[in-house]
């Protein structure tokens, strides 16, 4: 089973490029479930954190949730491992708006309907369960998710945005140091 120490011996030169290289090596294993089976829990958390932050830097939280759905179930535990409990709570507040039957997977066509349903009341959906939700309830859900996403983004920006310590990677670097 691969561990963090198999990839990192010295933390003095850790930066975004080094972290991306580690993540790329892990993605060569295969799917997220295959990676999870072949690496230590700590390395898996590191992999999720690198992808979560990297994707957030590109498209924000809605981009992570909509385009990297397979990461979503692992994000609360990862945020907790990074000692970002305030982000964990805010993230869980966003995810709590999704219907309970939601399967976070970009391989599931119903998921794209779910994203469209929650993103804008004017977006068309075909999923029967979503169509059964009254339009007033949908409007409430769309408004609520936007408000909760704004809160989450406001909490995240100082940590991972432009000008953040270690270009937004300090929590990952600190996590690595605690694991070596």
N, C-alpha and C positions, 0 to 999 in steps of 0.2 A: 504494500500500500504506500503510495507516494505521500510525502509530507512536505511542509513548508521548507524544512531544512534541506530537502533535495533540490530546491530551486534557489534558495537564498542562503548564502554563508555570511555575507557581510552587508549590513544595512546602511553603511555610510554612503553608498552610491545609488540608493533607491530613488527613482523618479518615475514619472509617468511612462516613459519609454520602456524602462525595465519591467514595470508592472504589466504593460501591454504585451510584452514578449512572453511573460509567464502565462498570462491568460491565453494567448494564442497557442502556446504549447499544450495547455490543458484542453482547449477546444479540439485539438487534433485527436484526442481520445475518442471523441464522438459527441453524443447528445449529453444534455445536462444529467440525465439519469445514469448514463454510463460513466460520466466523470464522477458523480457522487459515489458510485460503487467502487471506484478504483483509487480514490484519494482519501486522506484522513479528513475527519470532520473539520478540522481547523483550516486545511487547505481548501476545502469546499467553500467554507465561509469566506475565505480570502477571494476565491474565484467569483463568488456572487458579489462581493463588495466591489471588486474591480470593474465588473460589468455593470453593476448598478450605477456607480459613480460615473464611469465612462459614458454610458448611455444617457445619464442625466445631463452631463455636460453638453451633449449633442442636441437633445430634444426635450429636456425637462422631465418631470415626473409623469405627465400624461404620455409622453413618448415611451418611457420605460414601461408603463402599464399597458399601453396599447400595442407596442411593437416588440416588447420583450416579455410577453405574458408568462413564460415559463419561469422567469425569475421571481415573479410576484409572491408565490407562497413562501419563498425563502428570505424575503426582504425583512420582515419583522425580526426574525432571529439574528440576521446579519447586522441590522441596525443596533440591536441590543449588544451583540458581541463587540461592536465598535464604540460602545458606550454612548450611543446617541438615542437615549430613551425618549427624548422629546420628539425626535423625528419618527421613531417607531410608533408612538401614540398618534401623531398627525397622519402618518401613512395608513395606519389601521382605521382611522376615521374616514379616510377616502375610500378604502376598500370595503368598509362596512356598508356603503351605499349600494354596492353591487348585490343583485339578488343572491340568495343563499345557494342556489343551484349552479352558480357560475363556475365553469371549469376554465382556469387560466391557462390557455393554450392557443398559440397562433396557428395550430394545425386544425382548429375547431372553427368551422364557418359560423357557428352560433356566436362565437366570441366576438367576431367583427360586428355582428348585429348588436351585441351588448355594448360595444364601444360606441357605435353610432347612436344607439338609444340614449346613452348617458351623455354624449357629447353635445347633442343639439336636438331639440324637440322637432325640428323640421326634417331631420334625417330619416329616411325611410328604413324600416326594418321588416323582416319577414318571419322572424321567429314567433311561433304561436304563443309561447309563454309571455313574451314581451308585449305582444299585441293585446294581451288580456289586462295589462296594467292600464288603468284609466289615465287619460291625458293630463288631468290635474296632478295626479301622483307623479307622472313622468316629469312634468314641469318642476315639481318640488325636488325630484331627484337630480335633475340637470342643474338647477340652481345650487343645490347643496353640494354637489360634487365640485362645481366651479369654486365655490367659497372655500371648501376644504382643501382643494388643490392650491388655491392662492396662499392659504396659511402654510401649507407644506412647503411651497416654493419660497416663501419669505423666510422660513426657518432654515432652509437648505442653502440658499444663495451665499450667506456669509461663510459657510463651511466649505463649499465646493466650487463656488463661482470665481470669477476673475478677481485676482488679488488675494485670494484665500491662502492661508499658510501652506507651504509646499505645493502650490498650485492646486489646492483642494484635495490633496492626497494624504494629509497628515494623520487622519484617523486610521487609514489603511497602514501607513508606515508604523504608527504606534502599535497597532494590532500585531503586525509582524514581529516587532521587537518583543512583545510579551509572549510570543509563541516560540521564539528561538532559545 
